[in-house]
Amino acid sequence: MIKPVFNKSMSSAQLKQRLIKLVRLYPLLALAALLVAFLLGGFSERENPLIAQSKVITGLYLFIGLVPLSFIIAFIVVGNASDKEFTRNKSNQSNLVYEDAFDLPTQVMHGYKLAIITGRSPTLTGLTGDTYLSDSSAKCTITPAHVPPVAGCECGFYAYKDLTDAKFELSINPGAFLLDVDLYGLGFTYQRGYRAETQVVNSLTIPKRCMRCRILPPSVFVTTYRLGYDDISWWQWQVRCVICSSSFKDQDKLSIEQMSDKLSLKI
């Protein structure tokens, strides 16, 4: 049975994932279109082509113009659906009222998330730029008086429920690492994940291949100095193979065991 690319039951996040996967296929589709155009005589001057050269070129122009435009429109539609979904979820937060804290439903919140490792002294850093330890309680940087998570705020630790979702996000954030986490305390559950008060990082998974050459297996962590926008700069750690790490000084390297000790978690 053929699995549909899109269906009505998908969330906006799932639709976005499918769109990104389709965008990744576009270079292959473009090469296939060029090959078909070549076979049909679109790039030759022979007298009796299978299809008139002008028609082949016109079709190629339509493909090059309409397919990217379709992707742009699709992303706009999905973005609008995501905004509506966020507004709908926020309006439902008024129902989060319990007379007694002991009446709150309980649930095991085990999930997955992404983080990069920054600083001369290695520190876990979320994709939003917030740093944390392997065992931490969340702090609200917008309203310090909050004890995260707060229904009307975005504070708290987040995690995906499904490993597949986390791995997909990892594919579009190649400098990040995959974390296995448990969340505790007061928390909210969503369609694809959790938001909670405290977090314990169980383990960090390193990629099977060097984060630079993408060929050889990694053997050591190295740190490089990164420059960002608005004069923001930072040290970022990556795991690399023997060859790609050979030019680094000893003070800019850590073995996998040393990094595990520094972060106080399993690698």
TADAHU-V304032 format. One record per residue. RES is the residue in one letter. PSI is psi as a letter, one per 40 degrees, with the letter a starting at -180 (* if undefined). NEAR is the number of other C-alpha atoms within 8 Angstrom. D_CENTER is the distance of its C-alpha to the mean C-alpha in Angstrom with 1 decimal. Layout:
RES;PSI;NEAR;D_CENTER + RES;PSI;NEAR;D_CENTER
This chain:
M;h;2;29.6 + I;h;3;27.1 + K;h;4;23.9 + P;i;5;23.3 + V;d;5;20.3 + F;i;7;20.3 + N;i;6;22.3 + K;d;4;23.4 + S;e;4;22.0 + M;i;9;18.3 + S;i;6;16.4 + S;d;11;15.0 + A;d;8;11.3 + Q;d;8;12.6 + L;d;11;14.4 + K;d;10;11.6 + Q;d;9;9.9 + R;d;10;13.4 + L;d;11;14.0 + I;d;8;11.3 + K;d;8;12.8 + L;d;8;16.2 + V;d;8;15.5 + R;d;7;14.9 + L;e;8;18.3 + Y;d;8;20.1 + P;d;7;21.4 + L;d;7;23.0 + L;d;8;24.4 + A;d;9;25.8 + L;d;8;27.4 + A;d;8;28.9 + A;d;10;30.3 + L;d;9;31.9 + L;d;8;33.4 + V;d;8;34.8 + A;d;13;36.2 + F;d;10;37.8 + L;d;7;39.4 + L;e;11;40.7 + G;e;15;42.4 + G;e;12;40.3 + F;e;7;40.7 + S;i;7;44.3 + E;f;5;47.7 + R;i;6;49.4 + E;d;4;51.9 + N;g;4;51.0 + P;i;9;47.2 + L;d;6;45.8 + I;i;8;44.4 + A;h;9;45.5 + Q;d;12;43.5 + S;d;7;43.0 + K;d;8;41.4 + V;d;13;39.0 + I;d;10;38.0 + T;d;8;37.7 + G;d;8;35.4 + L;d;11;33.2 + Y;d;8;33.1 + L;d;8;32.2 + F;d;9;29.3 + I;d;9;27.9 + G;d;8;28.3 + L;d;8;27.6 + V;d;8;24.4 + P;d;8;22.3 + L;d;8;24.0 + S;d;8;23.1 + F;d;10;19.4 + I;d;8;19.8 + I;d;8;21.8 + A;d;9;19.4 + F;d;10;16.5 + I;d;8;19.1 + V;d;8;20.2 + V;d;11;16.9 + G;d;9;16.2 + N;d;8;19.7 + A;d;9;19.3 + S;d;10;16.3 + D;d;8;18.7 + K;d;8;21.4 + E;d;9;19.5 + F;d;8;18.6 + T;d;8;22.3 + R;d;8;23.5 + N;d;8;21.7 + K;d;9;23.1 + S;d;7;26.5 + N;e;8;26.5 + Q;e;9;26.1 + S;e;7;29.8 + N;e;5;30.5 + L;g;7;29.1 + V;h;5;32.6 + Y;h;7;34.3 + E;d;5;37.9 + D;h;6;37.3 + A;d;6;34.3 + F;e;4;35.5 + D;e;7;35.0 + L;h;7;31.2 + P;i;4;29.6 + T;i;4;28.1 + Q;h;4;25.1 + V;h;5;23.4 + M;g;9;19.9 + H;h;9;18.1 + G;a;15;14.4 + Y;i;14;11.3 + K;i;12;8.7 + L;i;13;7.2 + A;i;12;9.8 + I;i;13;11.6 + I;h;12;15.4 + T;i;13;17.6 + G;i;10;21.3 + R;d;6;24.5 + S;h;6;24.6 + P;h;11;21.2 + T;h;11;19.3 + L;h;13;16.0 + T;h;13;14.0 + G;i;11;11.1 + L;e;8;8.7 + T;e;5;11.5 + G;e;6;14.1 + D;h;7;15.9 + T;i;8;17.4 + Y;i;10;18.6 + L;i;8;20.6 + S;e;12;20.1 + D;h;9;22.3 + S;i;9;22.0 + S;h;7;22.9 + A;i;13;20.9 + K;h;10;22.6 + C;h;12;22.5 + T;e;6;22.5 + I;d;4;23.6 + T;g;6;26.5 + P;d;8;27.6 + A;e;5;30.0 + H;i;9;27.3 + V;g;10;26.8 + P;i;11;23.2 + P;i;17;22.1 + V;h;10;24.1 + A;d;7;24.1 + G;e;6;24.4 + C;i;6;21.9 + E;e;7;18.2 + C;i;11;19.0 + G;i;14;18.2 + F;h;13;15.7 + Y;i;9;12.9 + A;i;11;11.7 + Y;i;13;10.7 + K;d;12;13.9 + D;h;10;12.9 + L;d;9;11.7 + T;d;6;10.9 + D;d;9;8.2 + A;d;13;6.6 + K;d;9;7.4 + F;d;9;6.1 + E;d;9;2.3 + L;d;12;4.6 + S;d;7;6.4 + I;e;6;5.2 + N;g;7;5.2 + P;e;7;8.6 + G;e;7;10.2 + A;i;10;8.5 + F;i;12;10.2 + L;h;14;9.9 + L;i;13;12.3 + D;h;12;14.7 + V;i;14;16.1 + D;h;11;19.0 + L;i;16;19.5 + Y;i;10;23.0 + G;a;7;25.4 + L;h;7;25.1 + G;i;11;22.0 + F;i;8;20.7 + T;h;7;19.3 + Y;a;6;17.4 + Q;d;4;16.8 + R;e;7;13.4 + G;a;12;13.6 + Y;i;15;15.8 + R;h;13;16.7 + A;i;16;19.5 + E;d;16;22.0 + T;i;13;21.7 + Q;h;15;19.3 + V;h;10;20.2 + V;h;12;17.9 + N;d;11;19.5 + S;i;10;18.0 + L;h;12;15.5 + T;h;8;14.8 + I;i;8;15.3 + P;i;8;14.6 + K;e;6;17.8 + R;i;12;18.4 + C;h;15;18.9 + M;e;12;16.0 + R;c;6;18.5 + C;d;8;20.7 + R;f;7;18.5 + I;d;6;21.8 + L;i;8;23.4 + P;i;9;22.4 + P;i;13;21.4 + S;e;10;24.2 + V;i;13;23.7 + F;h;13;21.5 + V;i;13;22.3 + T;i;11;21.6 + T;i;8;21.6 + Y;h;8;22.3 + R;i;8;19.9 + L;h;8;21.1 + G;a;7;19.3 + Y;i;5;20.6 + D;f;4;23.6 + D;f;6;24.8 + I;h;7;21.9 + S;i;8;21.7 + W;i;9;20.4 + W;h;11;20.6 + Q;h;12;17.5 + W;h;13;17.9 + Q;i;10;16.8 + V;h;12;18.4 + R;i;16;20.7 + C;i;13;23.6 + V;d;9;27.3 + I;d;5;27.8 + C;e;10;24.9 + S;e;10;25.7 + S;d;6;29.4 + S;e;5;29.8 + F;i;8;28.4 + K;i;6;30.9 + D;d;6;31.3 + Q;e;5;30.3 + D;e;9;26.9 + K;i;11;26.2 + L;h;12;25.6 + S;i;9;26.0 + I;d;10;23.5 + E;d;8;26.1 + Q;d;8;26.6 + M;d;11;22.9 + S;d;11;23.0 + D;d;8;26.1 + K;d;8;24.7 + L;e;11;21.7 + S;f;7;23.9 + L;i;11;21.7 + K;h;7;21.7 + I;*;9;20.0
